[in-house]
Amino acid sequence: MTFDTCRDILSRECELVKRISNVQNLVWDAVMNRNWTDFEDHFNVLGEIGAEFSVVEAERERLFAAIMPESGISQGFYALIAHFPAGQRNELSDIYRDLKLKTLQVKMKSDALMDYITEARATMAGFVEIAFPDRGGKLYTPHGNPVSHDMRSMVLDRAF
């Protein structure tokens, strides 16, 4: 029963990471195509998947703590599965390795997207500074109120 439960939890986590990766690709496309409506929708979906993942992760932590209560999770995954027969150990190890690789891919894509967005924001801030030097880097609404520096509402012509 413990093996089946462990395999099920790891498989569900792996599936959720795949879903995150697919939505992450949609986020990247939305950013590149400046489709901000889809961008927001995709982030909402990512939040929902993240909530599902948190529930499954909590299940995994409880299971691992129950399997090895004397040493806790800090011993690591491979120490935990050492208690299973070789065939089961190999199957769990394969699922876990796949999960780790997919998680690493998601992290790398996320980091690349954040780097892109950071550079785009810096470029826009530099543009505003050069285009409107008299404003000291500040933007104002039509009513004269200062606009935050996060550039969320700024839109430029695509030909720029």
Contact map, one row per residue, 1 for C-alpha under 8 A:
1111100000000000000000000000000000000000000000000000000000000000000000000000000000000000000000000000000000000000000000000000000000000000000000000000000000000000
1111110000000000000000000000000000000000000000000000000000000000001000000000000000000000000000000000000000000000000000000000000000000000000000000000000000000000
1111111000000000000000000000000000000000000000000000000000000000000000000000000000010001000000000000000000000000000000000000000000000000000000000000000000000000
1111111100000000000000000000000000000000000000000000000000000000000000000000000000000000000000000000000000000000000000000000000000000000000000000000000000000000
1111111110000000000000000000000000000000000000000000000000000000000000000000000000000000000000000000000000000000000000000000000000000000000000000000000000000000
0111111111000000000000000000000000000000000000000000000000010010000000000000000000000000000100000000000000000000000000000000000000000000000000000000000000000000
0011111111100000000000000000000000000000000000000000000000000000000000000000000000000000000100100000000000000000000000000000000000000000000000000000000000000000
0001111111110000000000000000000000000000000000000000000000000000000000000000000000000000000000000000000000000000000000000000000000000000000000000000000000000000
0000111111111000000000000000000000000000000000000000000100110000000000000000000000000000000000000000000000000000000000000000000000000000000000000000000000000000
0000011111111100000000000000000000000000000000000000000000010000000000000000000000000000000100110010000000000000000000000000000000000000000000000000000000000000
0000001111111110000000000000000000000000000000000000000000000000000000000000000000000000000000100000000000000000000000000000000000000000000000000000000000000000
0000000111111111000000000000000000000000000000000000000100000000000000000000000000000000000000000000000000000000000000000000000000000000000000000000000000000000
0000000011111111100000000000000000000000000000000000100110000000000000000000000000000000000000000010000000000000000000000000000000000000000000000000000000000000
0000000001111111110000000000000000000000000000000000000000000000000000000000000000000000000000100110010000000000000000000000000000000000000000000000000000000000
0000000000111111111000000000000000000000000000000000000000000000000000000000000000000000000000000000000000000000000000000000000000000000000000000000000000000000
0000000000011111111100000000000000000000000000001001100000000000000000000000000000000000000000000000000000000000000000000000000000000000000000000000000000000000
0000000000001111111110000000000000000000000000000000000000000000000000000000000000000000000000000010011001000000000000000000000000000000000000000000000000000000
0000000000000111111111000000000000000000000000000000000000000000000000000000000000000000000000000000010000000000000000000000000000000000000000000000000000000000
0000000000000011111111100000000000000000000000001000000000000000000000000000000000000000000000000000000000000000000000000000000000000000000000000000000000000000
0000000000000001111111110000000000000000000001001000000000000000000000000000000000000000000000000000000001000000000000000000000000000000000000000000000000000000
0000000000000000111111111000000000000000000000000000000000000000000000000000000000000000000000000000010001000000000000000000000000000000000000000000000000000000
0000000000000000011111111100000000000000000000000000000000000000000000000000000000000000000000000000000000000000000000000000000000000000000000000000000000000000
0000000000000000001111111110000000000000010011000000000000000000000000000000000000000000000000000000000000000000000000000000000000000000000000000000000000000000
0000000000000000000111111111000000000000010001000000000000000000000000000000000000000000000000000000000001001100000000000000000000000000000000000000000000000000
0000000000000000000011111111100000000000000000000000000000000000000000000000000000000000000000000000000000000000000000000000000000000000000000000000000000000000
0000000000000000000001111111110000000010010000000000000000000000000000000000000000000000000000000000000000000000000000000000000000000000000000000000000000000000
0000000000000000000000111111111000000110011000000000000000000000000000000000000000000000000000000000000000000000000000000000000000000000000000000000000000000000
0000000000000000000000011111111100000000000000000000000000000000000000000000000000000000000000000000000000000000100000000000000000000000000000000000000000000000
0000000000000000000000001111111110000000000000000000000000000000000000000000000000000000000000000000000000000000000000000000000000000000000000000000000000000000
0000000000000000000000000111111111110110000000000000000000000000000000000000000000000000000000000000000000000000000000000000000000000000000000000000000000000000
0000000000000000000000000011111111110010000000000000000000000000000000000000000000000000000000000000000000000000000000000000000000000000000000000000000000000000
0000000000000000000000000001111111100000000000000000000000000000000000000000000000000000000000000000000000000000000000000000000000000000000000000000000000000000
0000000000000000000000000000111111100000000000000000000000000000000000000000000000000000000000000000000000000000000000000000000000000000000000000000000000000000
0000000000000000000000000000011111110000000000000000000000000000000000000000000000000000000000000000000000000000000000000000000000000000000000000000000000000000
0000000000000000000000000000011111111110000000000000000000000000000000000000000000000000000000000000000000000000000000000000000000000000000000000000000000000000
0000000000000000000000000000011001111111000000000000000000000000000000000000000000000000000000000000000000000000000000000000000000000000000000000000000000000000
0000000000000000000000000000000000111111100000000000000000000000000000000000000000000000000000000000000000000000000000000000000000000000000000000000000000000000
0000000000000000000000000010010000111111110000000000000000000000000000000000000000000000000000000000000000000000000000000000000000000000000000000000000000000000
0000000000000000000000000110011000111111111000000000000000000000000000000000000000000000000000000000000000000000000000000000000000000000000000000000000000000000
0000000000000000000000000000000000011111111100000000000000000000000000000000000000000000000000000000000000000000000000000000000000000000000000000000000000000000
0000000000000000000000000000000000001111111110000000000000000000000000000000000000000000000000000000000000000000000000000000000000000000000000000000000000000000
0000000000000000000000110110000000000111111111000000000000000000000000000000000000000000000000000000000000000000000000000000000000000000000000000000000000000000
0000000000000000000000000010000000000011111111100000000000000000000000000000000000000000000000000000000000000000000000000000000000000000000000000000000000000000
0000000000000000000000000000000000000001111111110000000000000000000000000000000000000000000000000000000000000000000000000000000000000000000000000000000000000000
0000000000000000000000100000000000000000111111111000000000000000000000000000000000000000000000000000000000000000000000000000000000000000000000000000000000000000
0000000000000000000100110000000000000000011111111100000000000000000000000000000000000000000000000000000000000000000000000000000000000000000000000000000000000000
0000000000000000000000000000000000000000001111111110000000000000000000000000000000000000000000000000000000000000000000000000000000000000000000000000000000000000
0000000000000000000000000000000000000000000111111111000000000000000000000000000000000000000000000000000000000000000000000000000000000000000000000000000000000000
0000000000000001001100000000000000000000000011111111100000000000000000000000000000000000000000000000000000000000000000000000000000000000000000000000000000000000
0000000000000000000000000000000000000000000001111111110000000000000000000000000000000000000000000000000000000000000000000000000000000000000000000000000000000000
0000000000000000000000000000000000000000000000111111111000000000000000000000000000000000000000000000000000000000000000000000000000000000000000000000000000000000
0000000000000001000000000000000000000000000000011111111100000000000000000000000000000000000000000000000000000000000000000000000000000000000000000000000000000000
0000000000001001000000000000000000000000000000001111111110000000000000000000000000000000000000000000000000000000000000000000000000000000000000000000000000000000
0000000000000000000000000000000000000000000000000111111111000000000000000000000000000000000000000000000000000000000000000000000000000000000000000000000000000000
0000000000000000000000000000000000000000000000000011111111100000000000000000000000000000000000000000000000000000000000000000000000000000000000000000000000000000
0000000010011000000000000000000000000000000000000001111111110000000000000000000000000000000000000000000000000000000000000000000000000000000000000000000000000000
0000000000001000000000000000000000000000000000000000111111111000000000000000000000000000000000000000000000000000000000000000000000000000000000000000000000000000
0000000000000000000000000000000000000000000000000000011111111100000000000000000000000000000000000000000000000000000000000000000000000000000000000000000000000000
0000000010000000000000000000000000000000000000000000001111111110000000000000000000000000000000000000000000000000000000000000000000000000000000000000000000000000
0000010011000000000000000000000000000000000000000000000111111111000000000000000000000000000000000000000000000000000000000000000000000000000000000000000000000000
0000000000000000000000000000000000000000000000000000000011111111100000001000000000000000000000000000000000000000000000000000000000000000000000000000000000000000
0000000000000000000000000000000000000000000000000000000001111111110000000000000000000000000000000000000000000000000000000000000000000000000000000000000000000000
0000010000000000000000000000000000000000000000000000000000111111111000000000000000000000000000000000000000000000000000000000000000000000000000000000000000000000
0000000000000000000000000000000000000000000000000000000000011111111110011000000100000000000000000000000000000000000000000000000000000000000000000000000000000000
0000000000000000000000000000000000000000000000000000000000001111111110011000000000000000000000000000000000000000000000000000000000000000000000000000000000000000
0000000000000000000000000000000000000000000000000000000000000111111110000000000000000000000000000000000000000000000000000000000000000000000000000000000000000000
0100000000000000000000000000000000000000000000000000000000000011111110000000000100000000000000000000000000000000000000000000000000000000000000000000000000000000
0000000000000000000000000000000000000000000000000000000000000001111111111000000100000000000000000000000000000000000000000000000000000000000000000000000000000000
0000000000000000000000000000000000000000000000000000000000000001111111110000000000000000000000000000000000000000000000000000000000000000000000000000000000000000
0000000000000000000000000000000000000000000000000000000000000000000111110000000000000000000000000000000000000000000000000000000000000000000000000000000000000000
0000000000000000000000000000000000000000000000000000000000000000000111111110000000000000000000000000000000000000000000000000000000000000000000000000000000000000
0000000000000000000000000000000000000000000000000000000000000001100111111110000000000000000000000000000000000000000000000000000000000000000000000000000000000000
0000000000000000000000000000000000000000000000000000000000001001100100111111100100000000000000000000000000000000000000000000000000000000000000000000000000000000
0000000000000000000000000000000000000000000000000000000000000000000000111111000000000000000000000000000000000000000000000000000000000000000000000000000000000000
0000000000000000000000000000000000000000000000000000000000000000000000111111101100000000000000000000000000000000000000000000000000000000000000000000000000000000
0000000000000000000000000000000000000000000000000000000000000000000000001111111100000000000000000000000000000000000000000000000000000000000000000000000000000000
0000000000000000000000000000000000000000000000000000000000000000000000001011111110000000000000000000000000000000000000000000000000000000000000000000000000000000
0000000000000000000000000000000000000000000000000000000000000000000000000001111111000000000010000000000000000000000000000000000000000000000000000000000000000000
0000000000000000000000000000000000000000000000000000000000000000000000000011111111100000000000000000000000000000000000000000000000000000000000000000000000000000
0000000000000000000000000000000000000000000000000000000000000001001100001011111111100000000000000000000000000000000000000000000000000000000000000000000000000000
0000000000000000000000000000000000000000000000000000000000000000000000000000111111110000100110000000000000000000000000000000000000000000000000000000000000000000
0000000000000000000000000000000000000000000000000000000000000000000000000000011111111000100000000000000000000000000000000000000000000000000000000000000000000000
0000000000000000000000000000000000000000000000000000000000000000000000000000001111111000000000000000000000000000000000000000000000000000000000000000000000000000
0010000000000000000000000000000000000000000000000000000000000000000000000000000011111101100000000000000000000000000000000000000000000000000000000000000000000000
0000000000000000000000000000000000000000000000000000000000000000000000000000000001111111100000000000000000000000000000000000000000000000000000000000000000000000
0000000000000000000000000000000000000000000000000000000000000000000000000000000000011111110000000000000000000000000000000000000000000000000000000000000000000000
0000000000000000000000000000000000000000000000000000000000000000000000000000000000001111111000000000000000000000000000000000000000000000000000000000000000000000
0010000000000000000000000000000000000000000000000000000000000000000000000000000000011111111100000000000000000000000000000000000000000000000000000000000000000000
0000000000000000000000000000000000000000000000000000000000000000000000000000000011011111111110000000000000000000000000000000000000000000000000000000000000000000
0000000000000000000000000000000000000000000000000000000000000000000000000000000000000111111111000000000000000000000000000000000000000000000000000000000000000000
0000000000000000000000000000000000000000000000000000000000000000000000000000000000000011111111100000000000000000000000000000000000000000000000000000000000000000
0000011001000000000000000000000000000000000000000000000000000000000000000000000010000001111111110000000000000000000000000000000000000000000000000000000000000000
0000000000000000000000000000000000000000000000000000000000000000000000000000010010000000111111111000000000000000000000000000000000000000000000000000000000000000
0000000000000000000000000000000000000000000000000000000000000000000000000000000000000000011111111100000000000000000000000000000000000000000000000000000000000000
0000001001100100000000000000000000000000000000000000000000000000000000000000000000000000001111111110000000000000000000000000000000000000000000000000000000000000
0000000001000000000000000000000000000000000000000000000000000000000000000000000000000000000111111111000000000000000000000000000000000000000000000000000000000000
0000000000000000000000000000000000000000000000000000000000000000000000000000000000000000000011111111100000000000000000000000000000000000000000000000000000000000
0000000000000100000000000000000000000000000000000000000000000000000000000000000000000000000001111111110000000000000000000000000000000000000000000000000000000000
0000000001001100100000000000000000000000000000000000000000000000000000000000000000000000000000111111111000000000000000000000000000000000000000000000000000000000
0000000000000000000000000000000000000000000000000000000000000000000000000000000000000000000000011111111100000000000000000000000000000000000000000000000000000000
0000000000000000000000000000000000000000000000000000000000000000000000000000000000000000000000001111111110000000000000000000000000000000000000000000000000000000
0000000000000100110010000000000000000000000000000000000000000000000000000000000000000000000000000111111111000000000000000000000000000000000000000000000000000000
0000000000000000100000000000000000000000000000000000000000000000000000000000000000000000000000000011111111100000000000000000000000000000000000000000000000000000
0000000000000000000000000000000000000000000000000000000000000000000000000000000000000000000000000001111111110000000000000000000000000000000000000000000000000000
0000000000000000000000000000000000000000000000000000000000000000000000000000000000000000000000000000111111111000000000000000000000000000000000000000000000000000
0000000000000000100110010000000000000000000000000000000000000000000000000000000000000000000000000000011111111100000000000000000000000000000000000000000000000000
0000000000000000000000000000000000000000000000000000000000000000000000000000000000000000000000000000001111111110000000000000000000000000000000000000000000000000
0000000000000000000000000000000000000000000000000000000000000000000000000000000000000000000000000000000111111111000000000000000000000000000000000000000000000000
0000000000000000000000010000000000000000000000000000000000000000000000000000000000000000000000000000000011111111100000000000000000000000000000000000000000000000
0000000000000000000000010000000000000000000000000000000000000000000000000000000000000000000000000000000001111111110000000000000000000000000000000000000000000000
0000000000000000000000000000000000000000000000000000000000000000000000000000000000000000000000000000000000111111111000000000000000000000000000000000000000000000
0000000000000000000000000000000000000000000000000000000000000000000000000000000000000000000000000000000000011111111100000000000000000000000000000000000000000000
0000000000000000000000000001000000000000000000000000000000000000000000000000000000000000000000000000000000001111111110000000000000000000000000000000000000000000
0000000000000000000000000000000000000000000000000000000000000000000000000000000000000000000000000000000000000111111111000000000000000000000000000000000000000000
0000000000000000000000000000000000000000000000000000000000000000000000000000000000000000000000000000000000000011111111100000000000000000000000000000000000000000
0000000000000000000000000000000000000000000000000000000000000000000000000000000000000000000000000000000000000001111111110000000000000000000000000000000000000000
0000000000000000000000000000000000000000000000000000000000000000000000000000000000000000000000000000000000000000111111111000000000000000000000000000000000000000
0000000000000000000000000000000000000000000000000000000000000000000000000000000000000000000000000000000000000000011111111100000000000000000000000000000000000000
0000000000000000000000000000000000000000000000000000000000000000000000000000000000000000000000000000000000000000001111111110000000000000000000000000000000000000
0000000000000000000000000000000000000000000000000000000000000000000000000000000000000000000000000000000000000000000111111111000000000000000000000000000000000000
0000000000000000000000000000000000000000000000000000000000000000000000000000000000000000000000000000000000000000000011111111100000000000000000000000011000000000
0000000000000000000000000000000000000000000000000000000000000000000000000000000000000000000000000000000000000000000001111111110000000000000000000000000000000000
0000000000000000000000000000000000000000000000000000000000000000000000000000000000000000000000000000000000000000000000111111111000000000000000000000000000000000
0000000000000000000000000000000000000000000000000000000000000000000000000000000000000000000000000000000000000000000000011111111100000000000000000000001000000000
0000000000000000000000000000000000000000000000000000000000000000000000000000000000000000000000000000000000000000000000001111111110000000100000000000000000000000
0000000000000000000000000000000000000000000000000000000000000000000000000000000000000000000000000000000000000000000000000111111111000000000000000000000000000000
0000000000000000000000000000000000000000000000000000000000000000000000000000000000000000000000000000000000000000000000000011111111100000000000000000000000000000
0000000000000000000000000000000000000000000000000000000000000000000000000000000000000000000000000000000000000000000000000001111111111000100000000000000000000000
0000000000000000000000000000000000000000000000000000000000000000000000000000000000000000000000000000000000000000000000000000111111111011100000000000000000000000
0000000000000000000000000000000000000000000000000000000000000000000000000000000000000000000000000000000000000000000000000000011111111000000000000000000000000000
0000000000000000000000000000000000000000000000000000000000000000000000000000000000000000000000000000000000000000000000000000001111111000000000000000000000000000
0000000000000000000000000000000000000000000000000000000000000000000000000000000000000000000000000000000000000000000000000000000111111111100000000000000000000000
0000000000000000000000000000000000000000000000000000000000000000000000000000000000000000000000000000000000000000000000000000000111111111100000000000000000000000
0000000000000000000000000000000000000000000000000000000000000000000000000000000000000000000000000000000000000000000000000000000000011111000000000000000000000000
0000000000000000000000000000000000000000000000000000000000000000000000000000000000000000000000000000000000000000000000000000000010011111111000000000000000000000
0000000000000000000000000000000000000000000000000000000000000000000000000000000000000000000000000000000000000000000000000000000010011111110000000000000000000000
0000000000000000000000000000000000000000000000000000000000000000000000000000000000000000000000000000000000000000000000000000100110011011111000000000000000000000
0000000000000000000000000000000000000000000000000000000000000000000000000000000000000000000000000000000000000000000000000000000000000011111100000110100000000000
0000000000000000000000000000000000000000000000000000000000000000000000000000000000000000000000000000000000000000000000000000000000000010111110000111100000000000
0000000000000000000000000000000000000000000000000000000000000000000000000000000000000000000000000000000000000000000000000000000000000000011111111110000000000000
0000000000000000000000000000000000000000000000000000000000000000000000000000000000000000000000000000000000000000000000000000000000000000001111111110000000000000
0000000000000000000000000000000000000000000000000000000000000000000000000000000000000000000000000000000000000000000000000000000000000000000111111000000000000000
0000000000000000000000000000000000000000000000000000000000000000000000000000000000000000000000000000000000000000000000000000000000000000000111111000000000000000
0000000000000000000000000000000000000000000000000000000000000000000000000000000000000000000000000000000000000000000000000000000000000000000111111100000000000000
0000000000000000000000000000000000000000000000000000000000000000000000000000000000000000000000000000000000000000000000000000000000000000000111111110000000000000
0000000000000000000000000000000000000000000000000000000000000000000000000000000000000000000000000000000000000000000000000000000000000000011110011111000000000000
0000000000000000000000000000000000000000000000000000000000000000000000000000000000000000000000000000000000000000000000000000000000000000011110001111100000000000
0000000000000000000000000000000000000000000000000000000000000000000000000000000000000000000000000000000000000000000000000000000000000000001000000111111000000000
0000000000000000000000000000000000000000000000000000000000000000000000000000000000000000000000000000000000000000000000000000000000000000011000000011111000000000
0000000000000000000000000000000000000000000000000000000000000000000000000000000000000000000000000000000000000000000000001000000000000000000000000001111100000000
0000000000000000000000000000000000000000000000000000000000000000000000000000000000000000000000000000000000000000000000001001000000000000000000000001111111000000
0000000000000000000000000000000000000000000000000000000000000000000000000000000000000000000000000000000000000000000000000000000000000000000000000000011111000000
0000000000000000000000000000000000000000000000000000000000000000000000000000000000000000000000000000000000000000000000000000000000000000000000000000001111100000
0000000000000000000000000000000000000000000000000000000000000000000000000000000000000000000000000000000000000000000000000000000000000000000000000000001111110000
0000000000000000000000000000000000000000000000000000000000000000000000000000000000000000000000000000000000000000000000000000000000000000000000000000000011111000
0000000000000000000000000000000000000000000000000000000000000000000000000000000000000000000000000000000000000000000000000000000000000000000000000000000001111101
0000000000000000000000000000000000000000000000000000000000000000000000000000000000000000000000000000000000000000000000000000000000000000000000000000000000111111
0000000000000000000000000000000000000000000000000000000000000000000000000000000000000000000000000000000000000000000000000000000000000000000000000000000000011111
0000000000000000000000000000000000000000000000000000000000000000000000000000000000000000000000000000000000000000000000000000000000000000000000000000000000001111
0000000000000000000000000000000000000000000000000000000000000000000000000000000000000000000000000000000000000000000000000000000000000000000000000000000000011111
